[in-house]
Every structure is written in structure tokens, then in C-alpha cells.
Amino acid sequence: MRQALSVGWTSMRDALHAEWTKLRTVAGTSWLLLAMIALTVALSAMAAATVHCPTAGCGQDPAKVSLTGIQLGQAVVAILAVLAISGEYSSGTIGITLAAMPRRTTVLAAKAAVIGGVVLAAGTLAVLGSVLAGRLILPGSGFTAAHGYPMLSLADGPVLRAAAGSVLYLALIALLSLGVATAMRDSTTAIGVVLGLLYLFPIVAQAVSDPQWQRHLQQLGPMSAGLATQATINLGSLPIGPWAGLGVLAAWAAAALLAGGLLLRLRDA
Amino acid sequence: MTAGTSTPYRSGLRTGRDGFAQLLHAEWTKFRTVRGWVIGMLAAALVTVLVGLLGPAGSCEGPGGQACKPSAPQVGPDGEAVTDSFYFVHQPLAGDGSITVRVTSLTGLYPPNGAVPAGKGPLTGMRSGTQPWSKAGIIIKESTRQGSAYAAMLVTGSRGVRMQYNYTHDTAGRPGAVSATSPRWLRLTRSGDTITGDEWADGTHWTKVGTASLAGLPSTVQAGLFVTSPDYVVTTQSRSFGGSSSTGGPTQATARFDHVSLQGAWPRGAWTGDGIGSQAGGGGPRLSAGFRQAGGRFTVSGSGDIAPAVAGRRGGGSRTIEDSLLGAFAGLIAVIIVATMFMTTEYRRGLIRTTLAASPRRGRVLAAKAIVLGSVTFVTGLAAAAVAVPLVERLERDKGLYVFPVTSLTELRVIAGTAALLAVAAVLALAVGTVLRRSAGAVTAVIVAIVLPYILAGASVLPAGASEWLLRLTPAAAFAIQQSMPEYPQVTASYTPNMGYFPLAPWAGFAVLCAWAVLTLGLAVVLLRRRDA
């Protein structure tokens, strides 16, 4: 019997398999992933179609424009990740999950790996779609070589970094949401907290009168810092560097997962 | 053993009534007895105030170490913030009288790059050209004090002849530019508190352009010629998250006047020339304001503006009262969570079947829920906003920040409007929760629909046109109700969403959110009736 021999590694593999089966067979998953890709590409394409660059040096960042849809797509990613754990609490399957897999940290780690992997895959599609839309639409909006903008291409280092960074951004948002939802248990509260964390920092940063505080808030906010990875021009004026920004988001995600994991271990399910 | 009939049991309780009041009472009982919802509402009020308190937080120094204490605008006769700086060639006028003048030219100088080259004299590098709202003409003013009441007849750079008074009022006269071959005759007549502005438009008789009633005008006023020219503004898109920024520089206008004729009790003495306010806006170098008089001809140069002040949301430490209500976004998220749960929890726990069994008219159930939720949210929002606005304003003033003054009616509209916005958003969330029956999707849909357009419009990525459409069509339009500073056509400024100006009027923007709520509520009623619970 395999269970008799089960050591850490095997149980992790089982946990991954179990989580993958759960995620795969829940009705909402494929719809949410499709919606995420569609909404991301749609908003990106709309942004690319509305932004105009009439003259050289119009100051617009074509990569950032064509990745605008991430700001909408992340909300769907948050739903997916929150439901992965809150769904278990609301339907009561968490009891069965934990009975079958008593190592709770392993359960959470497996969930994080599966959700992260799925979002990485779907996020890659969404980002590729957005970049393709930008590549097709932006030249018509004045982003031409004559105005100092070569065609958007992933062969270009900063653009590749913006695209890959956006995929990582979505995956980190999924982990952050999973951590928050594990701590909160209830899906409504969890999704509200996640969206609040994401959307409130940029708004509150506007309200602060002290420019230093404004900058710090933008450096601290998971969305405003994480999306710094989308910038390809004028990096010096960013409140935080592209990779440092993703690092801030990763720290948020790690803190949320840690808090969720601790509460999962300490509390009754 | 008695073979009597047994009386069936009758409850001593009265039979329940199914009136709407009972339904309201039932929903209110549900709301108030769930601890999480009550805590959620209290949290909404709390975060609204606390996030608002972040506004005046921090030190009062900019990145360069300069104090963020701004140059405070003047306060006009109606209590609003105004700009009042111009070159004034004046004499006292006692009692009633009139002044007539012919304007033969209006020319100007402006800094082409939005900044005056330093150190080479004030006018070096300036290009010739007037601003659209460069002004020259005649003015009757309470005194030479900045912010005092006035009425003026003037020609502008490219907006034709206007009659303006008390900063906010503006009436158009004949369009077209002024030149030696096409001069403009202007006349101002004072009679008591009433000042009439006329223009010799068709070469045969005087045409009235407008009438100003300046209550409390003293019997002796200052009257004469004036010239002013507002700052040249170049708006550049910012590359970071901060939004677009404006740079500009002071401009100067010069006008020639002749045929000055006065009726009434004028001293017939020499004209006095005074620069009212700093004769260069934006703290730039002083331009060469002044006047020359040769025979009956006057050449007057001036700089500045006589106009209402316009708020730039992130400019120079000046604040508007809606800045203190940005916490409402945090409160909004809490309210949306509670409002969605108010419906979706019934589905999750199966309570909806009991609710609908007790009150089979499903539309009325939803109406009762909406009324209870809307009222609770309105009261909560009102309390939070009524605390946040005066408190934050007080802290900001203590800190030396300038807060644009608004009338108490506007302040009331901003506070009550914020509460109403939260209440209608709660009803929208309730309706979306009824339609979707799942809380995670419903909460996300409502938050994204209200908050994301606001963020996208405020970020500098989208052009102003697209941002404005976002704030016309989406529920985020409702934040227009918080806008306390009106848009003035007679002042050139960037009235864009990221400067705090909404494309719709306050109540029109609020109506957009109401329309979304009503439509969704209608859909919710239809679905609630059709579907099995």
C-alpha cells in the first residue's frame, strides 16, 4: 500500500494531483479562465485603440498601454483563487480534504502550486493576446517608427520583461488571493479584501498631500508596485523599479500565504 | 366519558399580517442580528474616516525641501476662491456715473515653452500672441483690494467682447478680434448698485451686453482701464502613475485705448496706475506692467487674471473638500461586501425558501431588502462623511494647507451625495447578488464596475476623451457628486478626470449610478420571480 510508505514527497505529489483534479472538475474554473483571457485582451485592445500618439515624443508607453487589460483580468484571477479555498469552506469539502491530507501546509502548498501554474498558463495566453492586439492596433493610433516607436515585439528586451512580468504579476495576484482567502475563509469577504488591497492604494495615494507619502504608498501597494513591471520607457520616473515592484507584490503574496497557512494550521476547519 | 366535541386548538397569538411594514421589519431584524454585517457597516464608516485622515498626513514639505504652503487664492464676494491680479489705471468715481472708451488693439507676449528663460530680463524669449482669455477693457471696482466686487466690459484675446462681474459671471457680446480697423467701443454705467455694460456694436447705437447687481457697493468706487493676461499652460502627459502635469508661465497683454470719456462725479485729476496683485502669475519674474498716457491715448500692459480660481487636484498643496472623502472608496468596498451578502447568504443557507414561503410576493421581498439596506447604508455613509469632511478640513488648515472654500450648500451636497452614492451602490450590489446568486462573482462585478473605471480614468494611460467616456457611462460616474469646484468656461485649465473634474454634472453623474441600480434591480425582480429559489 502506498499510504503506508507515504513520506513527505509522495504526499505532496498526491496533494498536487488531488488539487488539480478538484480545480479541473469544478464547473467554474474553465469559464473563469476563459473570461479572464477574454476580458484582459478586450480591455487591452480598447486601450490600444483609444490612445493616440499624434507626434514624436508623446510620452506614451506602448507596452503599458497594450497591457492595460491586466488591471481587469486580475479581478477574475482573484475570484478563481479565492473560490479554490473558500469554495471548500462553503461546501464543507474542506473537512474531507483535511481528513484525507492531514498535513495542512502541504494542502495549501499544493493548492498554491496548482492555482499558480494554471494562472501562469492562462496568463501567458492573455498577455500574448494583449501584446498581439497592441502590435496590430497601435501603429494605427500613431505609434509608428516615425514617432519613435518601433513595432511592439517580444524580441525587444523591455517589452519581453513587461510581458513576462505581467504573467508573473497575475500568478502572484492568484497567490495573494489564495492566502487572503485561506485566512478569511468566507469568499465574499476575501474577494473584497483582495480587491481593496489592489485598487485602494492607487486611489489613496492621490489623496495624500505629502509627495513622499504618495511615493511610498505607490511603492507599497501590491497593484501600483507590481504593475511597474509594465513600464518600458522613463523607468527613472517610476516610484519603484520593475523587478523591485514585482518583489513587493511577491512579499505581499508570501505574507498572505504565511498568514493563511498559520491560521489553517491553528484553527479548526 | 363525555362524548362532547373537542374544541380545536386556537393559538392565543394574533395571526401575522403580511403588510409591507412587517416585511421591512423582518428584513431589518435579519440585518441587525447578523453580527458580521453590523460590524461590516461600522467598518465601512471607520475606514471612510481613517483613509481620509491619511490625506493631511506626512510632512508639509515637497521633495525639493520647499514648503508645501501654497500661494492662497483671494476670496471673492460670494465666498469662492478667486484670482484677482491685473494692471489698473483708475480714478475714484463718487455716486452714479459712466465711463466710455474705445479699444483699438490688444497684443500679447507668452513663453513658448511654458517657462520664461531665466536671468535675461523678463521678456527675453517671449513670443508674441494673446491668450484666449487675455482681457482689456474698463472696470468699476469696489476698491483696489484683491477679491473686491467689480463689473467690467472687456475685449478678449479670442473670445470677443464680454461683460464679466464678480469673478464667476460672464456674458458674451460681439465676437471677433479687436484691431485698429475694427475697434470696440465699451461703456459701463453705474446707477446705485446696478452696473450696465454696453457696446457700440453696429455703429449706430449702443447695445446692452449685460447688467450686474453688486449689492453693497460703496458710494465711491474705483473705475478706469485694466489689462490682464492669464498664465500660459502647457499640459504634458506624465510618464509615471501620477497623471498629467501642467507647466506654464506668466504672459502679458498690452492694449491701446482712446476716446476715454467720463460722466458723473469724477475728480478730473491724473490717472493712477496700480498693479493689483502680483503682476505675474505662477511666481515667475515680474513682467513690465504699466501704462503710458499721451494726449487722449493710453497704452496699458498687465498680467494675471480676474477670474474664479480653479483647483488642480495635486497642485502645490491646495486641497478640495472631496479630497477628504477618498476614504469613501474603502467604505464602498465594505458596503458592497455586506450588501451582496445580505442576499447571497440567503441562498447559501437556504433561508431564501423560508423568506419566500413567508412572503410569496417576491418583488416585495427584494423591495424591502433594498429599502432596509439603502437606509442603513445612507445613515452610515452620512455619519462617516459628516465626520470626515470637517475633521480632515480642520487638520489640513492646521497644517497650513490651503483648502478651497465652498458654500455650505456645496458642502452639504458633497456629504449627502457621498452617503447617497454608498446607498445606491449597496442596492446595486444587492441586485447583482440576486442576479448572480454567488457572492464572489457579485462582489467582484460591482467593485470592478465602480472602482476600476475611476482608476483607469485617473491614471495617465488613457487619453482624456476615453477617460471622460468611462466616467459618463460606467457607475463610476456617480463620483461626480463629490466634485466641489465647478468648471468655468471663462478660465482655461485642464478640466480632466485626473485633475478632479468629471465630465457630467454632479447630479447627472449620480443619476447614471441610479440608472444602473434600477436596471439591475428590475432584472433581479424578473429573475427572482421566474427562477426556483
Contacts between the chains, C-beta under 8 A, distances in Angstrom:
chain1	res1	chain2	res2	distance
A	47	B	461	6.6
A	47	B	462	6.3
A	47	B	466	7.9
A	50	B	462	6.1
A	50	B	463	6.2
A	50	B	465	7.3
A	50	B	466	3.9
A	51	B	461	7.0
A	51	B	462	6.5
A	51	B	463	5.8
A	51	B	466	7.6
A	52	B	463	6.1
A	58	B	237	7.1
A	59	B	236	6.7
A	59	B	237	4.5
A	59	B	238	7.7
A	59	B	239	5.6
A	60	B	237	6.9
A	60	B	461	8.0
A	61	B	239	7.0
A	61	B	461	8.0
A	64	B	461	6.3
A	65	B	461	6.0
A	68	B	456	7.3
A	68	B	461	5.9
A	68	B	462	7.8
A	71	B	452	6.5
A	71	B	455	7.1
A	71	B	456	6.9
A	72	B	448	6.7
A	72	B	452	6.4
A	75	B	444	5.1
A	75	B	447	7.6
A	75	B	448	4.9
A	75	B	452	7.5
A	76	B	444	7.5
A	78	B	444	6.9
A	79	B	440	5.1
A	79	B	441	6.3
A	79	B	444	5.3
A	82	B	440	5.7
A	83	B	440	5.6
A	86	B	440	7.0
A	90	B	348	6.3
A	187	B	439	5.8
A	187	B	440	4.3
A	188	B	337	5.4
A	188	B	340	5.9
A	188	B	341	5.2
A	188	B	344	6.9
A	188	B	439	3.9
A	188	B	440	6.6
A	188	B	443	5.4
A	189	B	337	6.0
A	190	B	440	7.9
A	191	B	439	7.8
A	191	B	440	4.9
A	191	B	443	5.0
A	191	B	444	5.6
A	192	B	333	5.4
A	192	B	334	7.1
A	192	B	336	6.8
A	192	B	337	4.0
A	192	B	443	5.5
A	192	B	447	7.1
A	195	B	333	6.5
A	195	B	443	7.6
A	195	B	444	6.7
A	195	B	447	4.8
A	195	B	448	7.4
A	195	B	451	7.5
A	196	B	330	6.6
A	196	B	333	4.6
A	199	B	329	7.5
A	199	B	333	7.9
A	199	B	447	7.2
A	199	B	451	4.8
A	199	B	452	6.9
A	199	B	455	6.1
A	200	B	51	7.5
A	200	B	329	6.1
A	200	B	330	5.6
A	200	B	333	7.3
A	202	B	241	6.7
A	202	B	455	5.7
A	202	B	458	7.7
A	202	B	459	7.3
A	203	B	326	5.9
A	203	B	329	5.1
A	203	B	451	7.6
A	203	B	454	7.1
A	203	B	455	6.6
A	203	B	458	7.6
A	204	B	51	5.7
A	204	B	54	6.0
A	204	B	326	6.1
A	204	B	327	7.9
A	204	B	329	7.7
A	204	B	330	7.7
A	205	B	241	7.8
A	206	B	313	7.2
A	206	B	314	7.0
A	206	B	326	6.7
A	206	B	458	6.6
A	207	B	51	7.4
A	207	B	52	7.5
A	207	B	54	6.5
A	207	B	55	4.6
A	207	B	323	5.5
A	207	B	324	7.9
A	207	B	326	3.7
A	207	B	327	7.8
A	208	B	54	5.6
A	208	B	55	6.0
A	208	B	57	6.5
A	208	B	58	6.3
A	209	B	55	6.1
A	209	B	56	6.0
A	209	B	57	8.0
A	209	B	58	6.8
A	209	B	60	7.8
A	209	B	68	6.7
A	209	B	317	6.1
A	209	B	319	6.5
A	209	B	323	7.9
A	209	B	396	7.3
A	209	B	399	7.9
A	209	B	401	5.8
A	210	B	57	6.7
A	210	B	58	2.7
A	210	B	59	5.7
A	210	B	60	7.2
A	210	B	61	7.9
A	210	B	68	7.5
A	211	B	62	5.7
A	211	B	63	5.4
A	212	B	58	6.2
A	212	B	59	7.0
A	212	B	63	7.0
A	213	B	54	7.6
A	213	B	57	6.3
A	213	B	58	4.0
A	214	B	242	7.9
A	218	B	241	5.9
A	224	B	241	6.0
A	231	B	239	8.0
A	231	B	240	8.0
A	233	B	239	6.6
A	234	B	239	3.8
A	234	B	240	7.1
A	237	B	238	7.7
A	237	B	239	5.1
A	237	B	240	4.5
A	238	B	240	5.6
A	238	B	241	7.9
A	239	B	240	6.6
A	239	B	241	6.7
